[in-house]
Amino acid sequence: MVPMRDGVRLGTGVHLLPAPGRLPTVLIRTPYEDTLIPGLVDRFTEAGFAVVAQDVRGRLRSEGVGEPFRQELADGSDTCDWIVRQPWSDGSVCCWGNSYYGFAAWAAVASGHTAIRAAVTRYITTDIGGELVRRNGVLRLGPMVEWLRDTWRGRRLASLPGPGPYFGPAAVPMLHCAGWFDSFQAGQLADWRRSRGGALLIAATDHQDDHFEFDRASPDHFVDPVAREAMLDRSLSPVIDFLRGARPAPVRWELTGAGPRTADTWPPPAQPLVLSLGSVGWEHDPDDPVPCLERDWWRPLLELVDERVIEGRPDVVTFTSRAWADDLDLAGPVSLRVTLAAEGTLVVKLCEVGPDGRGRRLLEAPCHGVGVLTVPIGDLGYRLRAGHRLRVQLASSCFPLYPVDPLPYRQRIEDAELRLSVLAAT
């Protein structure tokens, strides 16, 4: 039970190999009862690190009142003070974290503690009120309510911090790990750009490290031990190399379906691809919103959701490209420029359509407004197979992922263009 500056004690596990000597420490601070921690510990200790895994304030074994995001800077610094006083510590700390752990890692770095030598953040953004709680200004209703209820004892949305990134550029080497199918991809990339020189690793994964395959769902690594070992190997190998001091290409990214790539920056050099959409209208009925198809919004790659389930509704419109004769490599940001006739919510999905007609979502993002809008949908590294097509899906709701506009209205789009980037001429 490690004491903080105000006397609150935090439950802390220390993991060492026998007769360790003085070692660098990997610090993991989490609010979750994570069954993957033993696998993480094994790999970090075998790589020559001590591991300190700590429950954040007010969670699990730790004392105090849990207030999401508000105590991590001071508590991270105090924990580093405690680590460097231990006989097994060589005086250096590396911070690591997925999701909320990643925010806690950022916070420890932002404290300026001199023991911190490097940090790895994965699937998180420090823009709490912006790209974490909201997407393009639209509240992530279902995920945030679920998270506050299940992790923070039902705290209200109003308890979360307001918009704006919490931290400035990092003073230590940082590795930013993003997933093409992670909810916080846009915010993670924004943090990387603000970090001014941090390394970037982007994989074809979602928020829980499930990996994309077009023709089958990802195996569940929380219940499948073979899948768990494969996931830990895939996700931790580059992290351990980085914490040991390796500095490979500034950007390593996965072209989904075609393997790893490297670049000096993101996005890589590419050519624009603009797809024009026709004009169309539909009715928004708040009493019959378009449902969110994913049963688990944190793990969309665990199941093969067929977007045709909702595409027959009159309030869901689609635009489908021709089938490409050759593979098409998409790499870079994707956006929709559109004119909306009525003020309201627009939910945009970019899908891949296979020869059998099944559509699978690649990107999704909402916006709210009226008039001429440019909607950032996200970034993509993806090989569209020959014979497959792209489809844009538009609707005014996706419930309960986002709130439903309370009044009915008729929406119409004009002058719509989808803008992508491709690695080869098309």
ChimeraX attribute file (.defattr): number of C-alpha atoms within 10 A of each C-alpha:
attribute: neighborCount
match mode: 1-to-1
recipient: residues
	/A:1	13
	/A:2	16
	/A:3	15
	/A:4	18
	/A:5	11
	/A:6	8
	/A:7	10
	/A:8	16
	/A:9	18
	/A:10	23
	/A:11	18
	/A:12	18
	/A:13	14
	/A:14	13
	/A:15	18
	/A:16	21
	/A:17	13
	/A:18	6
	/A:19	7
	/A:20	13
	/A:21	12
	/A:22	15
	/A:23	19
	/A:24	23
	/A:25	30
	/A:26	26
	/A:27	28
	/A:28	26
	/A:29	28
	/A:30	23
	/A:31	21
	/A:32	14
	/A:33	11
	/A:34	9
	/A:35	9
	/A:36	13
	/A:37	11
	/A:38	10
	/A:39	13
	/A:40	15
	/A:41	21
	/A:42	15
	/A:43	17
	/A:44	21
	/A:45	18
	/A:46	11
	/A:47	14
	/A:48	17
	/A:49	27
	/A:50	26
	/A:51	25
	/A:52	21
	/A:53	18
	/A:54	25
	/A:55	21
	/A:56	31
	/A:57	26
	/A:58	19
	/A:59	22
	/A:60	16
	/A:61	15
	/A:62	20
	/A:63	18
	/A:64	14
	/A:65	13
	/A:66	18
	/A:67	16
	/A:68	19
	/A:69	17
	/A:70	15
	/A:71	15
	/A:72	23
	/A:73	20
	/A:74	15
	/A:75	24
	/A:76	27
	/A:77	23
	/A:78	18
	/A:79	21
	/A:80	23
	/A:81	16
	/A:82	14
	/A:83	23
	/A:84	17
	/A:85	11
	/A:86	11
	/A:87	11
	/A:88	17
	/A:89	19
	/A:90	17
	/A:91	20
	/A:92	18
	/A:93	27
	/A:94	26
	/A:95	28
	/A:96	24
	/A:97	23
	/A:98	22
	/A:99	17
	/A:100	21
	/A:101	26
	/A:102	26
	/A:103	28
	/A:104	30
	/A:105	28
	/A:106	28
	/A:107	24
	/A:108	26
	/A:109	27
	/A:110	22
	/A:111	17
	/A:112	14
	/A:113	16
	/A:114	15
	/A:115	19
	/A:116	25
	/A:117	20
	/A:118	23
	/A:119	27
	/A:120	25
	/A:121	27
	/A:122	28
	/A:123	31
	/A:124	30
	/A:125	29
	/A:126	25
	/A:127	23
	/A:128	20
	/A:129	19
	/A:130	20
	/A:131	26
	/A:132	22
	/A:133	24
	/A:134	19
	/A:135	22
	/A:136	18
	/A:137	14
	/A:138	19
	/A:139	21
	/A:140	21
	/A:141	17
	/A:142	15
	/A:143	18
	/A:144	18
	/A:145	15
	/A:146	12
	/A:147	13
	/A:148	17
	/A:149	13
	/A:150	11
	/A:151	16
	/A:152	17
	/A:153	11
	/A:154	12
	/A:155	17
	/A:156	12
	/A:157	13
	/A:158	7
	/A:159	11
	/A:160	17
	/A:161	16
	/A:162	13
	/A:163	16
	/A:164	12
	/A:165	17
	/A:166	17
	/A:167	17
	/A:168	13
	/A:169	16
	/A:170	20
	/A:171	16
	/A:172	18
	/A:173	19
	/A:174	27
	/A:175	26
	/A:176	24
	/A:177	27
	/A:178	30
	/A:179	28
	/A:180	28
	/A:181	29
	/A:182	26
	/A:183	27
	/A:184	26
	/A:185	26
	/A:186	25
	/A:187	23
	/A:188	26
	/A:189	24
	/A:190	16
	/A:191	23
	/A:192	23
	/A:193	17
	/A:194	15
	/A:195	20
	/A:196	13
	/A:197	16
	/A:198	21
	/A:199	23
	/A:200	25
	/A:201	22
	/A:202	23
	/A:203	24
	/A:204	25
	/A:205	24
	/A:206	24
	/A:207	24
	/A:208	21
	/A:209	26
	/A:210	25
	/A:211	23
	/A:212	21
	/A:213	15
	/A:214	14
	/A:215	9
	/A:216	11
	/A:217	16
	/A:218	20
	/A:219	18
	/A:220	20
	/A:221	19
	/A:222	13
	/A:223	9
	/A:224	10
	/A:225	12
	/A:226	12
	/A:227	16
	/A:228	19
	/A:229	14
	/A:230	11
	/A:231	18
	/A:232	16
	/A:233	14
	/A:234	13
	/A:235	16
	/A:236	14
	/A:237	13
	/A:238	16
	/A:239	21
	/A:240	17
	/A:241	13
	/A:242	19
	/A:243	25
	/A:244	15
	/A:245	12
	/A:246	11
	/A:247	12
	/A:248	12
	/A:249	14
	/A:250	16
	/A:251	20
	/A:252	20
	/A:253	24
	/A:254	22
	/A:255	21
	/A:256	23
	/A:257	16
	/A:258	12
	/A:259	12
	/A:260	14
	/A:261	15
	/A:262	17
	/A:263	14
	/A:264	13
	/A:265	15
	/A:266	18
	/A:267	16
	/A:268	17
	/A:269	14
	/A:270	16
	/A:271	16
	/A:272	15
	/A:273	15
	/A:274	13
	/A:275	16
	/A:276	14
	/A:277	20
	/A:278	11
	/A:279	12
	/A:280	12
	/A:281	16
	/A:282	17
	/A:283	15
	/A:284	25
	/A:285	18
	/A:286	16
	/A:287	11
	/A:288	11
	/A:289	18
	/A:290	22
	/A:291	14
	/A:292	16
	/A:293	17
	/A:294	16
	/A:295	11
	/A:296	12
	/A:297	16
	/A:298	17
	/A:299	21
	/A:300	25
	/A:301	29
	/A:302	22
	/A:303	15
	/A:304	18
	/A:305	17
	/A:306	17
	/A:307	19
	/A:308	13
	/A:309	12
	/A:310	16
	/A:311	17
	/A:312	11
	/A:313	11
	/A:314	12
	/A:315	21
	/A:316	19
	/A:317	16
	/A:318	18
	/A:319	14
	/A:320	16
	/A:321	15
	/A:322	10
	/A:323	16
	/A:324	15
	/A:325	11
	/A:326	12
	/A:327	13
	/A:328	19
	/A:329	22
	/A:330	24
	/A:331	26
	/A:332	20
	/A:333	17
	/A:334	19
	/A:335	19
	/A:336	21
	/A:337	18
	/A:338	20
	/A:339	19
	/A:340	22
	/A:341	16
	/A:342	14
	/A:343	14
	/A:344	21
	/A:345	23
	/A:346	22
	/A:347	20
	/A:348	24
	/A:349	21
	/A:350	25
	/A:351	22
	/A:352	23
	/A:353	24
	/A:354	19
	/A:355	11
	/A:356	7
	/A:357	13
	/A:358	15
	/A:359	24
	/A:360	21
	/A:361	21
	/A:362	19
	/A:363	20
	/A:364	19
	/A:365	18
	/A:366	25
	/A:367	21
	/A:368	17
	/A:369	14
	/A:370	17
	/A:371	12
	/A:372	15
	/A:373	15
	/A:374	14
	/A:375	20
	/A:376	20
	/A:377	24
	/A:378	22
	/A:379	24
	/A:380	26
	/A:381	26
	/A:382	21
	/A:383	19
	/A:384	22
	/A:385	18
	/A:386	14
	/A:387	14
	/A:388	22
	/A:389	21
	/A:390	22
	/A:391	20
	/A:392	21
	/A:393	20
	/A:394	21
	/A:395	24
	/A:396	27
	/A:397	27
	/A:398	19
	/A:399	17
	/A:400	16
	/A:401	19
	/A:402	21
	/A:403	17
	/A:404	21
	/A:405	18
	/A:406	11
	/A:407	10
	/A:408	12
	/A:409	16
	/A:410	15
	/A:411	21
	/A:412	14
	/A:413	21
	/A:414	17
	/A:415	13
	/A:416	20
	/A:417	18
	/A:418	19
	/A:419	17
	/A:420	20
	/A:421	22
	/A:422	20
	/A:423	17
	/A:424	14
	/A:425	10
	/A:426	11
